[in-house]
Amino acid sequence: MWQIYVRVIGLLAAEKRLTIFLAVTNLALAAILMIEPWLFGHVVDALVARSRHDAWAYIALWAGFGLLGIVAGVWVSLQADRLAHRRRVAVITQFFEHAVALPLSYHGEHHTGRLLRIMHSGSGSLFGIWLGFLRDHLATLLSIVIMLPVALAMNWKLALLMSLLMLSFAVFNTFAMRRTEGAQMQVERLHQEIAERTGDVLSNAQIVQSFTRHEVEVDDIRSLGQRVLAAQYPVLRGWAWLSVATRAASTLTIVAIFLLGAELNGRGEISVGSIVTFSGFAMSLIGRLEQFAGFISGLFLQTPALKDFFSVLDTPSALHDLPGAAELPTVTGDVVFDNVSFGYSEAHPALRNLNFHAPAGSTIALVGPTGAGKTTALSLLYRAYDPSGGIIRVDGVDIRSVSLNSLRRQIAVVFQDSGLLYRSIADNIRLGNPGASQELVESTARAAEAHDFIVVKPDGYATLVAERGRSLSGGERQRLAIARAMLKDAPILILDEATSALDNATETRIQRALKTLAQGRTTFVIAHRLSTVREADLILVLSGGQVVESGRYEELMRLNGLFAELNSQGKFVADAVQENVFAEHGDAATV
């Protein structure tokens, strides 16, 4: 737990000077609070001795320290709040920046709802700890460390009672933490499960409603909530008993100080003012110990969330730029796969010894049965993953030797799942070129056959697209994805079943637009249309992660191998309308 705390405080290093100044000021405030019981005791002794002059002097000094403490306290409170809020925003950004760059395999294994829960819960816990550190923690620690030696110097017998009080607090807190640690971890896991389940249901509301799962899902969430309470109540009960025990110890200590003080005063060993000072020390110490106990319990309850937060931050990214990686300049699009292998796990390789050359401006079609490795092969080109063996070169440059961003700027991808964001239509198209003017966005949408359906939307290009594009039809989503890729204007184009969601008439129009886009560009397409396969410069037939056949359409048909078998099984879609259009317009590459 303490390692977690040290790491949390270490995140304040970005504003080190202000943090140190606030810490020093906090310590000064603690010193002022310790001086007050001492001054109080001297005022009492002065009054008992009927020395009004000394009494007024101590009172004036007390008032001065009190005013200074008020001013410093207000400043510390204001600056600590601002600093904690700034760091909270910064750490949320840091978490998001790291999480969004984690490998796709990581996102496949961890639900979005869980990650959001970790981000918000973790950043909230960080904020609370930072605020406590900047306002109270150091002062509390200083009071506990310094107050006891001062008390020992004044009277060791009364100081012994304060020592016993501190020891009881330490024993009680240690016992409570050990008894409730496992249960609190379970509570956090259940909260994450609730976040996963609710996120899953809300993002699939259509499915839940169509299968009349509403009541069942609500009952499941209600059941999880009851499990949370069943795990949380014992933890809360344990800390409640801790509070009772510490309060009892505090009360008994104060009573014991006055009883022993009265006895010592009767013997002439201590003055009334010293008894008052000791009681003031004890009250202050009790307050600080209760603060410290609250801090310990808070840190204990937050530790599971913080562990998960740091666990995400500590997850290494599978992809990283090499030190001093150069920027990849604009390329012609010459691509070489040199003996490339890859596997999501070592036991099950997805690609084995993949070799091919795509000259700049050529069209390469990848075909094969489901699971052959087509999408995986193309994902290696834009470095969604790095190959476990072999080299991929673009214009003769190993793509791992250049910065990831500079590589991806050279490649436009249209996925089978369009992947639209919860933003306006225009903003979704501008993902390909954030600085594009409205005129350029609209002209690109026309080329992608998207303008006509956009302008009839309620707000035209400003119309908000629902999460994952659910407010649009499949064809509309895909046309926006194509417009987005067209606007990027990259020298390498990847079409992963890019027109699979379109009807024949719409696809024919888009195929013409894509052919124009593909001119002068190296185009890779996972093909499902016969016309695409026929006109490709090179067809790669994959099976089991290997290229088993390659060549042009006629060559592969003459081989009478897997490609011919796929063709005879109707794996490539062809229809009279499309064939007639291509015959009429001479549209060949279709990409």
C-alpha positions, -999 to 999 in steps of 0.1 A, spaced: 0 0 0 28 24 9 45 18 -25 13 28 -42 12 60 -20 47 69 -29 40 64 -66 9 86 -64 28 114 -48 55 110 -75 30 120 -101 31 155 -86 67 159 -99 54 177 -130 48 207 -108 76 200 -84 84 236 -72 48 244 -63 44 210 -46 75 215 -25 65 251 -15 30 238 -5 46 210 15 69 235 34 40 258 40 20 229 53 48 220 77 49 256 89 11 254 96 17 222 116 43 240 137 19 268 144 -7 243 156 18 228 180 28 262 193 -7 270 203 -11 245 232 23 257 245 11 293 244 -22 284 260 -3 267 289 18 298 295 -12 320 295 -28 299 322 4 299 343 7 337 339 -29 341 350 -24 318 380 7 339 389 -14 371 384 12 384 358 -12 403 335 17 416 314 30 382 306 -5 369 300 -12 397 275 21 391 257 14 354 253 -21 362 241 -8 387 215 17 362 203 -10 335 201 -32 359 181 -4 367 157 4 330 150 -33 323 146 -37 351 120 -7 339 102 -21 304 102 -54 315 88 -38 334 59 -14 306 51 -41 280 54 -64 298 29 -35 301 4 -25 264 8 -61 253 4 -66 273 -28 -34 264 -44 -37 227 -34 -71 225 -49 -59 240 -82 -29 218 -83 -49 186 -76 -74 195 -103 -47 202 -129 -29 169 -121 -62 150 -123 -69 164 -158 -33 156 -168 -34 120 -155 -67 113 -172 -52 125 -205 -21 104 -198 -42 73 -191 -62 78 -223 -32 85 -244 -16 52 -232 -47 31 -232 -57 41 -268 -23 31 -280 -23 -3 -264 -23 -33 -287 -56 -43 -303 -53 -77 -286 -54 -58 -252 -86 -40 -261 -100 -73 -273 -94 -88 -239 -106 -59 -217 -140 -44 -219 -144 -7 -226 -166 -3 -196 -140 -17 -173 -113 6 -187 -136 36 -182 -143 25 -146 -106 22 -139 -98 56 -154 -125 75 -135 -121 56 -102 -84 58 -103 -82 95 -112 -107 103 -85 -86 84 -59 -55 102 -71 -72 135 -67 -83 128 -31 -48 116 -21 -31 146 -37 -55 170 -19 -49 153 14 -11 152 9 -10 189 1 -33 200 29 -30 175 58 -7 145 55 27 162 60 13 183 89 -2 152 105 31 133 102 51 162 115 28 166 145 30 129 153 68 128 150 76 161 168 49 163 194 59 132 213 96 142 218 85 177 230 60 161 254 88 137 267 110 167 274 82 184 294 71 153 315 79 118 306 51 103 327 23 122 309 41 116 276 39 79 282 1 81 281 4 98 247 28 71 235 3 44 245 -24 63 226 -3 63 194 5 26 198 -32 17 202 -40 36 169 -12 17 151 -24 -17 163 -61 -10 156 -54 2 121 -31 -27 112 -57 -52 125 -85 -36 105 -65 -35 72 -55 -71 75 -90 -83 82 -107 -64 53 -81 -63 25 -94 -92 6 -131 -81 8 -122 -46 -5 -104 -61 -35 -136 -81 -42 -157 -49 -40 -136 -33 -67 -138 -63 -89 -176 -63 -86 -177 -26 -94 -157 -33 -126 -180 -62 -135 -210 -38 -131 -192 -13 -154 -186 -40 -180 -221 -53 -179 -238 -20 -181 -215 -8 -209 -221 -40 -228 -259 -37 -225 -261 0 -233 -239 -4 -264 -262 -32 -276 -295 -18 -265 -312 -28 -298 -302 -65 -293 -313 -64 -256 -347 -50 -265 -353 -72 -295 -347 -103 -274 -367 -89 -245 -337 -91 -222 -344 -58 -204 -358 -72 -172 -332 -100 -171 -303 -76 -175 -317 -53 -148 -321 -82 -125 -285 -92 -132 -273 -56 -123 -294 -57 -92 -279 -90 -82 -244 -76 -88 -253 -46 -66 -264 -69 -38 -231 -88 -41 -212 -54 -39 -231 -46 -6 -225 -80 8 -188 -76 2 -187 -39 13 -207 -41 45 -181 -63 64 -154 -38 54 -174 -8 66 -183 -27 98 -146 -34 105 -137 3 101 -166 14 121 -154 -8 150 -120 7 145 -135 42 149 -152 32 181 -119 17 195 -98 48 186 -124 71 201 -125 51 233 -87 51 235 -87 89 229 -112 96 256 -95 74 281 -61 91 273 -75 126 280 -91 114 313 -59 97 323 -38 128 315 -60 150 338 -60 124 366 -22 119 364 -17 156 360 -38 164 391 -17 139 411 16 153 398 4 189 404 -4 179 440 31 167 444 45 199 429 60 181 399 40 200 372 21 233 369 -15 238 360 -3 254 327 17 223 319 -13 202 324 -33 224 301 -4 222 275 -4 184 278 -41 182 273 -38 206 243 -11 184 229 -32 153 235 -63 168 218 -42 180 189 -25 146 187 -59 128 188 -71 150 160 -40 143 139 -42 106 147 -79 105 137 -69 123 105 -41 98 99 -65 69 106 -89 85 81 -61 88 56 -51 51 61 -87 39 57 -92 60 26 -59 49 11 -68 13 19 -102 16 2 -87 32 -28 -57 9 -32 -75 -17 -54 -86 10 -79 -51 26 -79 -35 -8 -85 -57 -13 -115 -50 22 -127 -13 17 -126 -16 -18 -140 -30 -2 -172 -3 24 -173 23 -3 -168 10 -24 -196 37 -21 -223 27 -11 -257 36 -39 -282 45 -11 -307 70 16 -301 93 38 -320 129 30 -320 152 56 -304 158 83 -329 133 68 -354 133 89 -386 102 103 -402 90 84 -433 88 109 -462 61 107 -488 65 74 -506 56 61 -540 41 30 -525 65 2 -534 57 -26 -508 77 -58 -501 68 -86 -476 100 -104 -471 95 -138 -454 70 -123 -429 56 -145 -401 32 -135 -373 11 -152 -346 -13 -138 -319 2 -167 -299 34 -187 -305 14 -220 -306 -9 -207 -334 8 -187 -361 -15 -166 -382 10 -160 -410 40 -181 -421 68 -170 -445 47 -145 -464 66 -132 -495 54 -108 -522 62 -76 -540 37 -49 -547 51 -23 -571 40 13 -567 6 19 -582 -3 -18 -585 -35 -35 -572 -31 -65 -550 -61 -87 -542 -60 -111 -512 -84 -140 -513 -89 -172 -494 -112 -189 -469 -122 -174 -436 -93 -173 -412 -66 -176 -439 -48 -145 -426 -58 -119 -452 -68 -91 -427 -39 -100 -404 -14 -96 -433 -26 -61 -442 -28 -51 -405 10 -57 -403 15 -31 -431 1 -3 -410 17 -18 -379 -14 -28 -359 11 -55 -349 47 -62 -357 58 -94 -374 75 -120 -353 98 -128 -382 108 -112 -415 107 -76 -427 81 -54 -444 96 -26 -465 80 5 -480 101 21 -507 129 0 -495 126 12 -458 120 -12 -430 87 1 -415 99 -6 -380 128 18 -384 105 49 -389 81 65 -366 47 49 -364 28 81 -371 48 89 -402 42 54 -415 4 55 -409 2 89 -426 11 71 -458 -17 46 -456 -55 49 -458 -76 21 -446 -113 13 -452 -123 -14 -428 -153 -38 -431 -166 -22 -398 -167 14 -407 -159 25 -371 -176 59 -370 -172 81 -340 -199 99 -319 -194 131 -338 -208 150 -367 -207 136 -402 -182 162 -413 -160 155 -383 -160 118 -391 -150 125 -427 -123 149 -415 -106 121 -395 -87 116 -428 -76 152 -429 -85 173 -398 -76 206 -416 -98 200 -446 -122 228 -456 -159 223 -458 -157 225 -496 -131 198 -497 -152 176 -473 -183 180 -495 -164 173 -528 -149 142 -513 -184 131 -501 -197 135 -536 -169 114 -550 -178 87 -524 -215 88 -534 -223 101 -499 -233 138 -505 -269 130 -515 -278 112 -484 -260 136 -461 -278 168 -473 -312 153 -465 -302 146 -429 -317 170 -403 -285 190 -399 -267 180 -431 -230 177 -425 -234 188 -389 -257 159 -382 -245 139 -352 -236 103 -359 -248 79 -331 -224 56 -313 -206 33 -338 -228 49 -366 -260 32 -355 -281 61 -368 -270 53 -403 -276 24 -426 -248 0 -434 -243 15 -468 -242 51 -455 -217 41 -428 -194 25 -454 -196 55 -478 -185 78 -450 -156 55 -443 -146 56 -479 -149 94 -480 -127 95 -449 -100 74 -467 -103 94 -499 -98 127 -480 -66 113 -464 -51 111 -500 -24 86 -490 -1 68 -515 -11 33 -501 -47 22 -499 -61 -8 -480 -97 -19 -486 -107 -46 -462 -141 -58 -476 -147 -21 -481 -179 -24 -502 -194 -54 -484 -223 -34 -469 -234 -18 -501 -261 -27 -526 -251 -34 -561 -262 -1 -576 -244 19 -548 -214 -3 -550 -211 3 -587 -209 40 -582 -184 37 -554 -163 13 -574 -158 40 -601 -149 65 -574 -124 41 -558 -109 33 -592 -102 70 -596 -88 71 -561 -66 41 -568 -48 56 -598 -12 61 -590 -16 44 -556 -7 10 -544 -39 -7 -535 -45 -38 -514 -79 -52 -513 -95 -82 -496 -117 -91 -525 -152 -105 -526 -163 -92 -560 -153 -112 -591 -146 -80 -611 -121 -69 -585 -103 -103 -586 -102 -103 -624 -86 -69 -628 -60 -71 -600 -24 -70 -610 -16 -97 -586 -39 -121 -567 -25 -137 -535 -44 -169 -524 -39 -175 -487 -47 -206 -468 -35 -214 -432 -15 -182 -431 5 -190 -462 4 -179 -499 -5 -211 -517 -11 -196 -551 -3 -162 -567 -7 -147 -601 -33 -130 -623 -69 -143 -626 -64 -163 -658 -32 -179 -645 -48 -190 -613 -79 -204 -631 -56 -225 -653 -39 -239 -622 -72 -254 -612 -62 -251 -575 -77 -235 -544 -85 -202 -563 -105 -221 -590 -122 -241 -562 -132 -209 -544 -144 -195 -577 -165 -225 -584 -180 -224 -549 -193 -189 -555 -170 -173 -530 -167 -143 -553 -199 -123 -559 -208 -114 -594 -241 -101 -608 -254 -92 -643 -259 -56 -633 -224 -51 -622 -208 -70 -650 -228 -50 -675 -217 -17 -659 -181 -27 -659 -184 -38 -695 -200 -5 -705 -176 18 -686 -145 -3 -687 -140 -1 -650 -114 -26 -642 -95 -23 -610 -125 -12 -589 -103 -1 -561 
